[in-house]
Amino acid sequence: MLSASVNLTWVRDTAAPVFASGQFLINGGGGATANPQVTISFRATDVNNITEFCLKTSDASAPGAADACWNAVNAPSPGLAPSPNLVLNNMTYSLPSADGVYYVYGWVKDVAGNISSLAGSGVGVDGQDRDWISVDQGSPPAISNLIASRSDSAQPPFAAGDTTVTAGEAIYIKWTVTDDAPLPAQPLRLFFTTDDTNFTEISGGQIANSAHGSCTLSGSATGCYVFTSPTSGFIRIRLQAADELARLTVRVSNSLNTSPIRILAGDTNTGEGGSAKRAVFLPDFGMSSSTPWSNLFVIDRKGDVYFLDHQRGILKIDAVTGILSVFLRRSSGSTGDGGPVSAATVRYPWKINIDPQDRLILYDYNRIRRINTDLANPTIEALIGGSTPTLADDTIDYPCRHP
């Protein structure tokens, strides 16, 4: 006669997890921000694995076991393993878009379903299970005028001689920078470029908005600077202005040594490298429609925005800084699959989406490409298509011209 037995250990877990003091921080503990996209950090402990956490904004009411606020710790974001010692570092979190002071409260749940309670008699304790931050998005500085010429008195529209310099000659740079609040003592930085791609700082550090050594302020100009040209060829000046919350605006000057072409009015500045609030976006309106196509932008879990720009390619707005940059540049061909995005180009980006793993899915001319943005150096690959099309090719390889 056979018999079998099983030995089981039954553990009754009635103790709720707790947050560690001084570890619950918004943006590392900063009390003010210009961006409602923030980061949350905390540490919590329990006798068994902590499996879920809940974050609420300006709401200290305890969540129920099935509340929609609960997030699994092993979800793609934050992507942690359940643990009795849960440490969350700088997870992206979205506050309301309106300016104001916001408290964020936290709860954790263990594998047995026990839920932590707010310290401080249920109202929370700063740095332990809650933190606060003041959001003031305001506006970045405005650069309403930036000119460069060989004469201290020249004003647009320039004569041909005003925009022609030789190596060693002085370039007079004048600007008008304003803001809705007092600017820092030295909010400006000046750069030059000889190829419109690489910029070199020329001011030797940040300078005052009212700087005017060896030059004369005129008209609405708030400052000026004299720079010795390093070249007799093409050269252009870039001005970067930052306010007290590091919100940036960037503008480029008229170009020098480009005769016979001269700009009489307007400028070619599109705002890369500065605040997206002061930048230009150029969506594709199709062949004959006044309405842009759909799927022109996506937002990932970090809050970064990726936008399809008709002329420049894929633009990125950093969630933390609000800075606009060219993420994937447009060119005459689709190149770089299997390598870093920094070395790739896009030919005709029609639509963009995002998959459950937070990777960008891009419809580019005759192929569908995928971009992994979680890496320090994002990579790109072709998923479908990309071959030289003929009428005998399948419908995926054949480039659709009106998706």
matplotlib code that plots the C-alpha trace (Angstrom):
import matplotlib.pyplot as plt

x = [0.0, 1.4, 1.0, 2.1, 2.3, 3.0, 4.4, 3.2, 4.2, 1.4, 2.4, -0.1, 0.9, -1.1, 1.6, 1.4, 4.5, 6.0, 7.8, 11.3, 11.7, 13.4, 13.2, 9.9, 11.1, 9.7, 12.5, 15.1, 13.5, 13.4, 10.6, 9.9, 9.8, 8.7, 7.6, 4.6, 6.5, 8.4, 10.2, 9.2, 11.6, 10.8, 11.8, 9.4, 10.0, 7.9, 8.4, 7.3, 7.4, 5.9, 4.1, 2.2, 2.3, -0.2, 0.5, -2.1, -1.9, -3.5, -5.6, -4.8, -7.7, -6.6, -7.0, -9.0, -7.5, -9.0, -8.4, -7.3, -4.2, -2.4, 0.6, 2.5, 6.2, 7.2, 5.2, 7.3, 7.5, 9.2, 10.2, 11.3, 11.1, 8.8, 10.9, 10.6, 12.9, 11.4, 13.5, 12.1, 14.4, 13.3, 10.2, 8.5, 5.2, 2.7, 1.2, -1.8, -0.9, -2.1, 0.4, 0.1, 1.4, 0.9, 1.3, 1.9, 0.9, 2.1, 0.9, 2.4, 0.8, 2.4, 1.8, -0.7, -2.7, -1.8, -1.8, 0.4, -1.2, -0.2, 2.0, 1.2, -2.2, -3.3, -2.2, 1.3, 4.7, 6.9, 9.8, 8.3, 5.0, 4.4, 6.2, 5.2, 6.3, 5.4, 4.8, 5.2, 5.6, 5.6, 7.2, 10.9, 12.7, 11.7, 14.5, 12.8, 15.8, 19.3, 21.6, 25.2, 27.1, 30.5, 29.3, 28.2, 25.5, 24.1, 20.4, 18.3, 17.8, 21.5, 23.6, 25.9, 29.0, 27.3, 27.3, 30.7, 33.6, 37.1, 39.0, 40.2, 37.5, 35.0, 31.4, 28.9, 26.2, 23.1, 20.0, 16.7, 15.8, 12.9, 11.1, 7.9, 10.1, 13.6, 16.3, 19.4, 22.5, 24.1, 21.4, 23.0, 25.5, 26.8, 28.0, 29.1, 28.9, 30.6, 28.4, 25.0, 25.6, 28.4, 28.3, 31.3, 30.8, 32.4, 31.6, 33.8, 30.9, 27.5, 27.0, 24.6, 21.5, 22.7, 26.3, 27.5, 31.3, 33.0, 29.6, 26.6, 23.0, 20.5, 16.8, 15.2, 18.5, 19.0, 22.6, 25.5, 28.8, 31.9, 33.4, 36.5, 35.6, 37.7, 36.9, 36.3, 33.7, 30.2, 29.5, 26.3, 25.7, 23.5, 22.1, 20.8, 18.8, 17.8, 15.6, 15.7, 14.2, 16.6, 13.9, 15.8, 15.2, 17.5, 17.8, 20.2, 21.3, 21.4, 24.3, 27.5, 29.6, 26.7, 26.5, 24.6, 21.8, 20.5, 17.5, 15.4, 12.7, 12.0, 14.5, 15.2, 15.3, 13.2, 14.1, 16.1, 18.1, 15.6, 12.2, 9.6, 7.3, 9.3, 9.9, 8.4, 6.7, 6.1, 3.5, 2.8, -0.6, -0.6, -1.1, -4.2, -5.6, -5.6, -5.7, -2.5, -2.4, -3.0, -0.4, 2.0, 3.2, 3.4, 4.2, 6.2, 6.1, 8.8, 6.7, 9.0, 7.2, 8.2, 6.8, 6.9, 8.3, 7.9, 11.3, 13.5, 12.4, 11.5, 11.7, 11.9, 10.7, 12.4, 9.9, 12.2, 13.8, 11.2, 14.0, 13.4, 15.9, 16.1, 16.0, 16.1, 17.1, 15.3, 17.4, 17.1, 17.1, 16.3, 19.7, 21.2, 18.9, 20.6, 22.6, 22.2, 19.6, 22.3, 23.8, 20.5, 18.2, 14.6, 13.3, 9.6, 8.1, 4.4, 3.1, 4.4, 3.0, 4.3, 4.2, 3.5, 7.3, 7.5, 9.3, 8.6, 7.0, 7.7, 6.2, 9.0, 8.4, 8.6, 9.3, 8.2, 10.9, 11.2, 13.2, 14.2, 14.3, 15.1, 18.8, 21.3, 22.0, 18.7, 18.8, 16.7, 15.8, 13.6, 10.7, 8.9, 9.8, 12.7, 13.6, 13.7, 10.0, 8.6, 5.0, 5.6, 6.5, 4.1, 2.0, 4.2, 7.4, 5.8, 5.9, 2.4, 2.4, -0.8, -1.2]
y = [0.0, 3.3, 6.6, 10.1, 13.2, 16.9, 19.3, 22.9, 26.0, 28.5, 32.0, 34.6, 38.0, 40.8, 43.5, 46.2, 47.5, 50.9, 53.7, 54.6, 58.1, 60.7, 58.6, 59.8, 62.7, 64.6, 65.6, 64.6, 67.0, 70.2, 72.5, 74.1, 73.2, 74.6, 71.2, 69.2, 66.0, 65.1, 62.1, 60.1, 58.2, 56.2, 53.2, 50.8, 47.6, 44.6, 41.1, 39.7, 40.9, 44.3, 43.8, 47.1, 50.8, 53.6, 57.3, 60.1, 63.8, 66.1, 63.2, 61.7, 59.2, 55.6, 53.5, 50.3, 46.9, 47.3, 51.0, 52.1, 53.8, 50.5, 49.7, 46.5, 47.0, 44.6, 46.5, 47.8, 51.0, 50.9, 47.4, 46.2, 42.8, 42.3, 42.6, 43.1, 46.1, 48.0, 50.9, 53.1, 55.7, 58.6, 57.1, 59.6, 60.9, 63.4, 66.2, 68.2, 70.6, 73.7, 75.7, 75.2, 73.5, 69.7, 67.0, 63.5, 60.7, 57.1, 53.7, 50.2, 46.7, 43.4, 40.0, 39.2, 42.3, 44.4, 48.1, 50.8, 53.7, 57.3, 58.4, 61.5, 60.2, 59.6, 62.9, 61.8, 63.0, 64.9, 62.8, 59.5, 58.9, 62.2, 65.2, 68.5, 70.7, 74.0, 74.0, 77.3, 76.7, 80.4, 81.3, 81.0, 84.2, 85.9, 86.8, 89.2, 90.4, 89.1, 90.6, 90.3, 92.7, 94.3, 97.7, 99.0, 101.1, 98.7, 97.7, 95.5, 95.5, 95.3, 96.5, 93.9, 95.4, 95.1, 91.3, 90.7, 90.1, 88.7, 86.7, 88.9, 91.6, 92.5, 91.1, 93.3, 91.2, 92.9, 91.3, 92.1, 89.6, 90.0, 87.8, 87.8, 87.8, 89.2, 87.3, 85.9, 88.1, 86.2, 84.5, 84.5, 82.4, 83.1, 80.6, 80.7, 78.1, 77.9, 75.0, 75.4, 72.1, 72.5, 75.4, 76.7, 79.0, 82.4, 84.3, 82.3, 81.8, 83.3, 87.0, 89.6, 90.6, 94.3, 93.6, 96.3, 96.6, 98.1, 98.4, 100.8, 99.9, 101.2, 100.9, 98.1, 96.2, 95.1, 94.1, 93.7, 92.0, 92.3, 89.1, 88.6, 86.5, 83.3, 83.0, 84.8, 82.2, 81.5, 82.3, 82.7, 83.5, 81.7, 83.2, 81.1, 82.7, 81.0, 82.2, 81.4, 77.9, 77.1, 77.4, 78.0, 80.0, 79.8, 82.0, 82.3, 85.5, 86.5, 84.8, 86.6, 86.1, 84.7, 87.4, 87.8, 86.3, 88.5, 88.2, 91.3, 90.3, 87.4, 84.7, 81.0, 80.1, 77.0, 76.7, 73.5, 73.5, 75.7, 75.6, 73.9, 76.7, 79.1, 76.6, 76.0, 72.7, 71.9, 69.0, 67.5, 68.5, 65.9, 66.7, 69.0, 69.0, 71.8, 69.3, 67.5, 63.7, 61.7, 59.9, 62.9, 62.6, 60.2, 60.5, 57.8, 56.7, 59.1, 61.9, 62.6, 63.8, 62.6, 64.7, 64.1, 67.3, 67.6, 69.2, 68.0, 64.5, 63.3, 66.0, 65.2, 67.3, 66.3, 65.8, 67.1, 70.1, 71.0, 71.3, 70.6, 68.6, 66.8, 63.1, 61.5, 63.7, 63.6, 63.0, 61.7, 58.1, 55.8, 54.8, 53.3, 50.3, 48.0, 50.9, 54.0, 56.6, 59.3, 57.8, 57.1, 59.1, 59.0, 59.5, 60.3, 59.8, 59.4, 58.1, 57.2, 55.1, 53.5, 49.8, 48.2, 48.1, 51.9, 51.6, 53.9, 52.4, 54.5, 54.3, 55.6, 55.8, 52.0, 50.4, 50.1, 50.8, 50.4, 52.6, 51.5, 54.8, 53.1, 52.7, 55.4, 55.5, 54.6, 52.1, 51.7, 48.7, 47.8, 45.5, 45.3, 46.4, 48.5, 46.6, 48.2, 48.1, 46.8, 46.2, 42.5, 43.2, 42.6, 45.5, 46.0, 46.5, 48.8, 52.4, 53.8, 57.5, 58.4, 56.4]
z = [0.0, -1.1, 0.8, 0.2, 2.2, 1.6, 4.1, 3.7, 5.6, 6.0, 6.7, 7.7, 6.5, 8.0, 8.1, 5.5, 3.8, 4.8, 3.1, 4.1, 5.5, 3.3, 0.1, -1.5, -3.8, -6.8, -9.2, -6.5, -4.0, -6.0, -4.9, -8.3, -12.0, -15.3, -16.6, -15.4, -16.5, -13.3, -11.8, -8.7, -6.4, -3.3, -1.2, 0.6, 2.6, 3.7, 5.0, 1.7, -1.9, -2.8, -6.0, -6.8, -6.1, -6.4, -6.9, -6.7, -7.3, -4.7, -3.4, 0.0, 0.0, 0.5, -2.6, -2.6, -3.6, -7.1, -7.6, -11.1, -9.7, -9.0, -11.1, -11.1, -10.2, -13.0, -15.7, -18.6, -16.6, -14.1, -15.0, -11.5, -9.9, -6.9, -3.8, 0.0, -0.5, -3.4, -4.7, -7.5, -9.0, -11.1, -12.8, -15.1, -13.8, -15.3, -13.2, -14.4, -17.2, -15.3, -13.2, -9.4, -6.3, -6.4, -3.7, -4.9, -2.4, -2.6, -1.4, -1.9, -1.8, -1.0, -2.4, 0.3, -0.6, 2.4, 1.6, 3.2, 5.1, 4.9, 7.8, 9.8, 10.9, 7.3, 5.7, 4.6, 5.6, 3.1, 1.9, 3.2, 1.4, -0.2, -1.7, -3.3, -6.1, -7.6, -11.4, -13.2, -16.9, -17.8, -21.1, -22.2, -23.0, -26.3, -28.8, -31.1, -33.0, -33.7, -36.3, -37.3, -39.5, -40.1, -39.0, -35.6, -37.2, -39.8, -39.7, -41.9, -44.8, -45.1, -47.9, -49.5, -47.7, -44.3, -44.5, -45.9, -43.5, -43.8, -41.3, -38.5, -39.0, -36.3, -36.4, -34.6, -32.9, -31.6, -30.0, -28.3, -25.5, -23.2, -20.6, -18.5, -15.3, -14.5, -16.2, -14.4, -14.3, -17.3, -19.3, -22.7, -24.7, -28.2, -30.8, -34.4, -37.2, -40.6, -41.8, -40.1, -38.3, -35.8, -33.4, -31.3, -28.3, -28.9, -25.7, -23.3, -21.0, -20.2, -20.7, -19.5, -21.6, -21.4, -22.5, -24.8, -24.7, -27.8, -29.5, -29.4, -28.4, -30.9, -31.5, -29.4, -28.9, -25.3, -25.8, -28.2, -28.6, -30.9, -32.2, -34.4, -37.4, -37.7, -41.5, -44.7, -45.7, -44.6, -40.9, -38.9, -35.2, -32.8, -29.5, -26.6, -23.9, -20.6, -17.8, -14.1, -14.6, -17.5, -20.2, -23.4, -26.5, -29.5, -32.5, -35.4, -37.1, -40.7, -42.5, -43.5, -46.7, -48.7, -51.4, -53.7, -51.6, -48.8, -46.6, -46.7, -44.1, -41.8, -40.8, -41.2, -37.6, -36.7, -33.0, -32.6, -29.4, -27.6, -26.0, -28.1, -27.2, -29.3, -32.2, -35.6, -36.6, -40.2, -40.6, -44.0, -45.4, -48.2, -51.9, -51.8, -48.3, -45.8, -42.9, -41.8, -42.0, -38.8, -36.8, -36.9, -33.3, -30.3, -26.6, -24.9, -21.3, -20.3, -21.7, -24.7, -27.8, -31.3, -34.2, -38.0, -39.6, -43.3, -43.8, -41.0, -40.2, -36.7, -34.0, -30.3, -27.4, -24.2, -21.4, -18.7, -20.4, -23.0, -25.6, -29.2, -31.2, -34.5, -33.5, -37.0, -39.9, -43.2, -46.3, -49.9, -48.7, -45.8, -44.3, -41.2, -40.4, -37.9, -36.3, -34.2, -34.9, -34.8, -38.0, -39.8, -42.0, -43.0, -46.6, -46.3, -42.8, -43.3, -40.0, -36.5, -33.7, -30.6, -29.5, -26.1, -25.4, -25.9, -29.3, -32.1, -35.2, -38.3, -41.8, -44.0, -47.7, -48.7, -45.3, -41.8, -39.3, -35.5, -33.1, -29.6, -27.6, -24.2, -25.1, -24.2, -28.0, -29.7, -32.5, -35.7, -37.8, -40.8, -40.0, -43.3, -46.9, -48.0, -51.3, -54.7, -55.8, -59.1, -60.2, -59.4, -55.8, -53.0, -51.7, -48.6, -50.5, -53.1, -51.9, -51.4, -52.1, -50.4, -47.2]

ax = plt.figure().add_subplot(projection="3d")
ax.plot(x, y, z, "-o")
ax.set_aspect("equal")
plt.show()
